[in-house]
Amino acid sequence: MNSEKKSRLSKIGTLNTDRVVSISAILVSLGTLFMIFYQTNLVRKEQKASVMPSLQIGYSVNGTVERINLINQGLGPAFIQKVSIIEKDTTYNLDPYSYLNQLDIYDKKETTFYNRIYKGTIISANHRTKIFEKRTDSTSKLILNNLFRFPYTIDGAQNIGLNKAVIEIVYENIYGDEWKIQSNKAIPKKLD
């Protein structure tokens, strides 16, 4: 009987050791799986950051020409999804050139260049696109002073005014993440 007890105790000890080794292997496997998911998530975030577009709507006056630019200062292309003009409480699904043409408040002969921005337009990384350009002088600063809001000052005067229109552009990166930029804001806003 003594040897039977020893044999049973030996089997129980072996089973407990096998269980401990099995449970340890499962825990190590689960830890490894967690680390793989974590690293995959980090790599995905790095990939998205490496192709992130960052649009800005800019205004400039250069001697006899004033223009509105669309600038991609990001690392990847921006795919335009929507262009609109917000005026007070009304949103017009128009690009700036179409909006200016509808207003009919300036001599169209002053227009020296325009570029229609619409859904499907691609703005490459580190690329500047002129949206609208016109001849100007000190008395005809049409775009900045009378129509559109921008987040900065020109000639010491801040460009504010609730009656001024805002250019709004919704764009996405190659992964489908969307952002919105407005002419009165300097930083794009990520959309959910």
Buried (B, 14 or more C-beta within 10 A) or exposed (E): EEEEEEEEEEEEEEEEEEEEEEEEEEEEEEEEEEEEEEEEEEEEEEEBEEBBBBBBBBBEBEEEBBBBBBBBEBBBBBBBBBBBBBBEEEEBEBBBBBBBBEEEEBEEEBBBEBBEBEEEBEBEBEBEBBBBBBBBEEEBBBBBBBBBBBBEEBEEEEBEEEEBBBBBBBBBBBEEBBBBBBBBBEEBEEEE
